[in-house]
Amino acid sequence: MTTLSYTVCGLATPLVRTGDDMAAHILAAAGRSECRELRDGDVVVVAESAVATAEGRVTRLADIEPSAEALRLAEDYRMDPRLVEVILRESDRVVGGIPGFLLCMKNGTLLPNAGIDASNAPSGSVVLLPADPDASAARIRTGIAEQAGVDVGVIVADSRTHAMRLGCSGVAIGCSGIPSVLDERGKEDLFGRELEVTKRAVADCIASAAELVMGEANECVPAVVVRGSGLPVGDYAGVATIDASECLFMGVALHADPSLLVDGKRKP
């Protein structure tokens, strides 16, 4: 992929509610926006919180009864036991934490609090991640194709912190219609040397560009259209991940302490 420029256009919508049709929201917002409409080859980036809300993935903490494990972890990490219980239910395993946050493995990804967020949620509630972000992206893509007759790529994006860096940036957690990673191996650098390991996380790059427009507060811009990216749109699905043992950061940690990735019964 080589492109010298692309545009990012924010899509403002009414407040998203459970049961809403996200494809319809996106198409209506596109018609009101500077991009005017969606076109073949566009990439639509949608905030995970909006997708999760539309899918009913909102939980009232008042309805949660904490388990003994949740009570223990809540005391250790100074957290609401009800929130900890929801995190435990949403996590594949908890590998540690700091005050206020648990570090969890979920669907092959390491993330704080299993991706659960209280921001942009009704008072006393939290928003969970979509149950299957790739499937969510595929449904939105299909809905756009059926309602508008255009073929676009769709990314479901979240904001995450990164090792040893301050602040959050965008990351793709669901993807449909575009490759999430482009393999640059075999190409030559400026001095004619063949690239041997370079793979470009293009979906994450686009998600970060979208985050600048969507914001994190009360902007009510849950989606953007990225136009001119040069990415192929077609039969692509999913976000490429690697095993923890192949990850530079987790690999070093596992080498130092293999017990980091064990479940509550101390089994791998």
Secondary structure, 3 states (H helix, E strand, C coil): CCCCCCEEEEECCCCCCCCCCHHHHHHHHHHHCCCCCCCCCCEEEEEHHHHHHHCCCEEEHHHCCCCHHHHHHHHHHCCCHHHHHHHHHHCCEEEEEECCEEEEEECCEEEEHHHCECCCCCCCEEECCCCCHHHHHHHHHHHHHHHHCCCCEEEEEEEEECCCCCCEEEEEEEEECCCCCEECCCCECCCCCECCCCEECHHHHHHHHHHHHHCCCCCCCCEEEEECCCCCCCCCECCCCCCHHHCHHHHHHHHHCHHHHCCCCCCC
